[in-house]
């Protein structure tokens, strides 16, 4: 068991969400499903026998999904980052995560159909925004700010060409 893992609080869609996420990423699996017993049901107001938690892995990273009711909602204050090796991966993960009712946001962010925020970004994003060359970083940031799904070719072009990106 890893020392620190992520807990995602759902109203009642924990198992459905875990199945969705594990279908998207390789090396992913549902590890364990627990159900509310009488004591947990009384305390939570959830039906006895219904799914309480789902322990699952996404690409080896452990998560716990909890059906805890509607009291808490996801926000962009926490997001899951998918570091992609190329544009094909960006396109693949973006389309799969946004499928079925998700919504795009700015700079590679999206909310999936459950309201969980994701950042689908190139693994080299940190290098592209490296402040060792502030003008280059500013061009990349200016290009990034105009995007929803990231276009890696455009970011690289802005990185390499002083005539791109930030307005003067």
C-alpha positions, -999 to 999 in steps of 0.1 A, spaced: 0 0 0 13 34 -9 17 59 20 -4 87 5 -33 81 -18 -62 101 -32 -98 99 -19 -125 110 -42 -160 117 -26 -189 109 -49 -226 111 -42 -234 76 -54 -213 70 -86 -180 57 -70 -181 23 -87 -192 37 -121 -164 64 -119 -138 38 -110 -148 17 -139 -147 47 -162 -112 57 -151 -97 22 -152 -111 18 -187 -91 48 -199 -56 42 -185 -34 12 -191 -21 -7 -160 -53 2 -141 -77 -20 -121 -103 -21 -95 -88 -37 -64 -116 -39 -39 -153 -28 -34 -168 -25 1 -205 -21 9 -224 -3 36 -235 -25 65 -261 -16 91 -238 6 112 -224 25 83 -258 29 67 -273 44 99 -244 68 103 -243 79 66 -279 76 55 -267 55 26 -287 23 19 -274 -9 35 -257 -31 9 -249 -2 -14 -214 5 -25 -194 24 1 -159 25 -13 -140 14 -43 -102 10 -41 -87 12 -76 -54 20 -94 -48 42 -123 -15 34 -139 -2 21 -106 -14 51 -85 -39 42 -58 -72 59 -54 -102 54 -31 -137 64 -43 -163 69 -16 -201 71 -20 -206 96 7 -237 115 -5 -242 150 -20 -227 171 7 -194 178 -10 -187 186 -46 -154 185 -67 -138 218 -76 -107 229 -96 -89 235 -63 -78 198 -67 -70 183 -102 -54 152 -115 -26 157 -139 -20 134 -169 15 140 -182 15 130 -219 45 121 -240 31 135 -273 1 150 -290 -15 116 -297 -16 109 -260 -30 144 -253 -57 139 -279 -65 104 -266 -68 112 -229 -86 145 -235 -113 128 -257 -118 99 -233 -119 120 -201 -143 146 -216 -166 119 -231 -201 115 -219 -207 150 -205 -174 164 -195 -166 201 -201 -134 218 -214 -117 246 -196 -86 266 -203 -49 255 -206 -55 218 -209 -80 216 -180 -113 198 -182 -139 184 -159 -150 148 -165 -187 138 -164 -184 133 -126 -170 168 -120 -134 157 -113 -109 182 -127 -81 169 -149 -51 186 -165 -41 168 -197 -6 183 -205 26 174 -222 52 159 -199 76 186 -211 54 214 -199 78 223 -171 106 226 -196 86 247 -220 78 272 -191 113 272 -177 121 307 -165 158 304 -175 146 321 -206 119 345 -195 109 357 -230 105 321 -242 85 311 -211 62 342 -217 57 332 -253 47 297 -243 24 310 -216 7 334 -239 1 306 -264 -12 283 -237 -37 308 -224 -55 307 -257 -60 270 -256 -85 246 -242 -71 212 -253 -33 217 -256 -18 218 -290 18 208 -284 30 218 -319 18 254 -312 35 255 -278 68 243 -293 65 268 -321 60 296 -296 89 283 -276 112 284 -306 101 316 -323 104 351 -308 76 363 -332 50 341 -315 31 342 -282 31 373 -260 17 405 -273 38 436 -269 
